Every structure is written in C-alpha cells, then in structure tokens.
Amino acid sequence: MIIIHAVQKLLNTGKVKPVLYISEPSAGQHMHSWYAKLLSTGFAGKFLVMYVHQPSLLTVLTRSKTINSTISQFYNRLPALLARHNFKPAFIESEMKFIHEGYVISKTNSKSMLGHLNELTLNIEILCRRFPSYEAIDLEDIENAYTGWISFDKTLKKYRTVMEYWMEKEALVV
C-alpha cells in the first residue's frame, strides 16, 4: 500500500476527503510515500497530475486532473519509468506488488516536500508550454529529464540527483 499526500487544490478538484494517515512502509518497500499535485499545462482545461516520491523526488506524470482518473496511469507509468532507467527487474516487481495493494489519500505533511513540488511545478509547467498541443506533451521526456534533478538532502548534508539516491539503495542495475 502507498500513501498519496495530495495538495489541497488536487483534493478539492477530485472532491476527496483526505484522512490523517501515517504508516510505515511494509518490510522491503521503498516507494511508500508519494506527493501529488495538479499542474497547469497552458492548454485550456487540460491538466497533469504529478506524483513525486518522498524522499527520492522520482517524478511520474499523468494526464487528467484527479487522483481517481490518473491512478491507473500512475500504475502503468511508474514501472515503465523504472525500466527505462535500469532499475533491477526484481526491484520493480517487488515495488509494484506493494503499490497494487492499494492507496490512501492523505493531506500533505512536509513543508520541505511542498518546496520541492513548487520547484518542479514551475519548471514542468514552463516545459509544457513549449509543446504545440496538450497531446504533444512528451511525458516520458519530461520524466526522464527530472531523474537528473538535483536536490539537497538535509540528513546527509549533500546534494544528489534522483538517480544517485536510488544508486545508494542499490535499486539500479549498474
């Protein structure tokens, strides 16, 4: 099971009543906590929902404007993203089993993650406006670009990319 911490606008759009839910990941689970935010694409009435893993900042993009309408896309896009970046097949399979157990929608609870979401939002919304149409937005290309996103890890007191985070977890085939 995963927890999806949704920002208020996304909760309002989907008419979802969040629960205050805190849990630990299952034994062996690495992708337990996700943040979700609604993104404007610059095309009238067309939105993306961005899912960002806490703490690695791995980013998955889906087309639509609610969690309920994008969760199946998330389930399909996440393993494809992991495979494109040489994650171990056993790791992908294991994580997807946990993810397919279901999800709980909760409120956001980390100001640090909200800061990261705001930075990603600004950059991705600018990128979306460079495409000639909503249908032409290349989600894979944007997701791939953000695997190199650099952020500061306060606990380790160092900068690292999304992929460096996963290399340290030995989730990648090197």
Rosetta blueprint (number, residue, H / E / L):
1 M L
2 I E
3 I E
4 I E
5 H E
6 A E
7 V L
8 Q H
9 K H
10 L H
11 L H
12 N H
13 T H
14 G L
15 K L
16 V L
17 K L
18 P L
19 V E
20 L L
21 Y L
22 I L
23 S L
24 E L
25 P L
26 S L
27 A L
28 G L
29 Q L
30 H L
31 M L
32 H L
33 S E
34 W E
35 Y E
36 A E
37 K E
38 L E
39 L E
40 S E
41 T L
42 G L
43 F L
44 A L
45 G L
46 K L
47 F E
48 L E
49 V E
50 M E
51 Y E
52 V E
53 H E
54 Q E
55 P L
56 S L
57 L L
58 L L
59 T E
60 V E
61 L E
62 T E
63 R E
64 S L
65 K L
66 T L
67 I H
68 N H
69 S H
70 T H
71 I H
72 S H
73 Q H
74 F H
75 Y H
76 N H
77 R H
78 L H
79 P H
80 A H
81 L H
82 L H
83 A H
84 R H
85 H L
86 N L
87 F E
88 K L
89 P H
90 A H
91 F H
92 I H
93 E H
94 S H
95 E H
96 M H
97 K H
98 F H
99 I H
100 H L
101 E L
102 G L
103 Y E
104 V E
105 I E
106 S E
107 K E
108 T L
109 N L
110 S L
111 K H
112 S H
113 M H
114 L H
115 G H
116 H H
117 L H
118 N H
119 E H
120 L H
121 T H
122 L H
123 N H
124 I H
125 E H
126 I H
127 L H
128 C H
129 R L
130 R L
131 F L
132 P L
133 S L
134 Y L
135 E L
136 A L
137 I L
138 D L
139 L H
140 E H
141 D H
142 I H
143 E H
144 N H
145 A H
146 Y H
147 T H
148 G H
149 W L
150 I E
151 S E
152 F E
153 D E
154 K L
155 T L
156 L L
157 K L
158 K E
159 Y E
160 R E
161 T E
162 V H
163 M H
164 E H
165 Y H
166 W H
167 M H
168 E H
169 K L
170 E L
171 A L
172 L E
173 V L
174 V L
